[in-house]
């Protein structure tokens, strides 16, 4: 029977922590280590048996009081959404919007992420692909859809003559990796949504491909990707602008359910027809 060594077990635990998004070994509140009681004196009988003497008592040490924790300065959900709306409205160019997203502090996910993951590809392309949120590889490289799901997305786009390097722009409805790649909360999506809508308005794509249920619900208020996929709808932004949108499966779902690729292929063909006018 093979036994796991303590070193292998420790490495496995660290890998699991990294996958779950743990990045710091800290307590929820500060600890005053000076206030901990000193170690109890060794037993005199034990000292005698060992032929040793107990060390002299340590003189009392002046202990500085622990300062109280200041109230959190993080904005409320309503304040964060209002700040995002104001920042997005102030942007008239893609570069300005990119800078505004990177400067935004209203989404709590940013504190635990390595990088801001906004877009990759060709700004102003007639195809905009919007996914869910960055994963581990995206958080590390600062670009959306660069892991296994991103590689599949690239192959899907190539099948209809599209590539991020030439005629497609790719983004997400969330710009920072959720811990453990969990599904973003509604408040997290709401804090990023003004920037997503402004991205659509500034780039003015001919079609928006919504990859998965999260962007479909966020931008179309439609739930259930199995029923929603393959049906053309319209995204209406806060300013009243409208853009054609086609929901489809997220590439990560297709990696888990390859039998659904036939439906995704039908969606891609419908997207190609819309883009080429055929």
N, C-alpha and C positions, 0 to 999 in steps of 0.2 A: 504494500500500500504506500503510495507516494504521499509524503508529508510536505506541506508548504513551510518554507523557512520563514523566520520572523522578518527577514529583509524583503522577501517576495510579498508577504502579507502587507508590510508597510507601503511598498510601492503600489500595490493594488488599491490600498485605501487612499493614497494620495491621488491616484488616477481617478478614483470615484469622486473625491472631493472636487477635482478640477472639472469633471463632467457636470457636476451639480452646480457649478458656478462659485464655489467657495474660493475666495482669494486672500483672506486674511484670517489669522488665528487670534481673534479678540473676543472679549466678553461683551455682552449687551450693555454693561455699565462698568465704569472704572472701578478697579480694586486697589485699596490702600494696603500694600504689602507690609508697610511698616507697622500697621495696626494688628497684624497677625500675631498670635501669642508665640513666645519663644518655645523652642523644643523643650519638653520636660527633662529635668535632670536625670542622669542615668542612676540606676539603682546602686546604692552603696554596697550591697551584697554582691552584685554582679561585678562592680569595680574591684572589690576585694578578691573575688575569685579569679579575675583576670590580671590582678596585680597592677591595676591602673588607678588613677585618681580622677575624679570628676573635674572638668575644667572650671575655672573660676566664673562666677556669674558675670554676665556682660553688663556693664553700667547702663543705666537707662539712657535712651537716645531721644532727643527732642524730635518729635514727629510733626511734620507740617500738615495742617489740615488739608483735606481734599476739597478743591473748589467745586461748588455745585455746577452741574451741567447746565449750560445756557439753553433756553428754549430754542427749539429748532427754527431756523430761519427759512426752511423750505416753504415754497408757496403752496397754498391750498390747491385742490384740483381745479376749482373755478378760476383762480388767479393764474394758474399755469395755462389753462386753455385760452383765457383772455390775452395773456402775453404772447402765446403762439399765434393767435389771430392777428394781433397788432404787428408782430414781427413779419409774418407772411405777407400781409397787405403792403408793407413798406418796400417789398422787393419787386423790382421791375425787370430784373435780368436773372438768368440762371446762376451766374456767379454770385450775385447778391444773395440769392436764396440759399445757395450752398453755404456761404459764410454765416447766414442767419441760423441755419440748422446746427452748425457746429458750435455756435455761441450759445444756443438755447440751453437753459438749465432747468426747465420745468418738468422734464420727464425723469422720474426717480431711477429708471433703468440706467441712465448715463453714469451714475456714481459707481456702478459695478461693472461697467464695460471697459474694454481696453481702448476701443476706437469708436468714432462715429461712422456709421455705414450709411451713406446717403444714396449715391447713384454710381453706375458704371455704364459706359457706352457712349452714344452719340447724342448730345443734347440737340433737340430740334428734329430728331428723327420722327417719321410718321407713325412709328410703333413704340408704345410705352408699355413695358411689362412691370406689373406691380405684384410683389409677393408679400410674405408675412413679416418676417423679422430675421435679423442676422443669426447665424449659428456660430459654432466655434471657429470654423475656418474663416468665415466672413469677419468676425470680430478681430481675428488675428491679422488679416490682410487689409481690412478697411474697405472691402468691396462686396456688393451683394452677389449672391449666387456664384460662389467660387468652389464650393465643396462638391460632393457627389451629385447632389440635386442640381447644382449649377452646371455641372458638366452635361447632365441630361438635358437641361434647358437649352444649352448651346446647341446640342444635336437636334433638338426639336425645332429650334429656330432655323438652323441650317437647312433643314428639310424643306422649308418654304422660302429659301433664299434670303434669310435674315441673319445678321451677326451684330453683336454689340459694338464691334470695331467700326462698322460702316453705316448701318441703318436701323439700329434699335437702341433704346435707352432702357435701363433696368433699375428698379428701385424696390422699396418695401413700404408698408404702412407703419413700420417701427424702425427706428434708426439705430437702436442699441440692443445688444443681445440680452434677452431675458435669462435669468439664472436657470441653468439646466435645460435650456431650450424649451421652457414651458410656453404655453399659449399666452400671448399678451392679454392683459386685462382691458376692460372697456375704457378705464380711465387713462391707461397708457396709450391706447389707440387714439382717444380723444385729444390727448396732448400733442400728438404728432399729426393728426388729420389736417389741420390748417396748412401745414407745409406740403402735405401730399396734394391737396387740392390746388395749391398755388403752383406746384410743379406741373400739374396737368395744364393749368391755364397758361403758364409761361411757355411751355414746350409745344402746346397745341397739337397733340398727335392726332392722326387720322383715326386711330383705333387704340384702345387700352385693353391689354390682355390681363385679366385678374387671375393670378395663379393661387387658387385655394379658397377655402371658406372664409378666412379672416379678412382679406381685402374685399371679398365680395360683400360680406356683411357690413364692413366699415364704410364702403363707398356707394353701395346700392341698397343698404338696409334689407338685404335678402339673405335668409338663412337656408342651409341645406344645399351643399355644393352638388350633390348628386342630381337634384332637381334643377338647380340653377344653371349648371354648365351647358354650354352649347347654345344658349339663348341670348341674342343681342339685346342689350338694355342701354340705358343712358345714365351716365354720371352727371348729376347737377351739382355744381359747386356752390359755395355760399354767395358768390356774386351773380348766380343765375346762369352761368355758362353751362353748356351741355356738350358731352363728348360720348361717342359710341364706345361701349365696353362689352367685352365677351368674357364671362367667367369660364374657367377650365380647372382641371385638377392641378394641384401643386406637384412639381416633379418629385418631391420626397414621397408623396403618396403613391406615385407611379412606380417608384423603386420598391415599395412594399406590396403593391398590387399591380404587377405587370399586365394582368389580363385587361386592365382598364385603359391600356395604351391605345386600343382601337378607337375608344371614344375620344381620347385626347387628339388622336390623328384627325378625326372628323372635325374637331374644333379648330385645329390648325388650318385645315383646308378652308373652313369658313372664314377664318382670319385672313388667309391669303386672298380670297375672293374680294373681301372688303378693301384690302389694301391696294389691290391691282385694278379694282373696278370691274372685274369679270363677272 
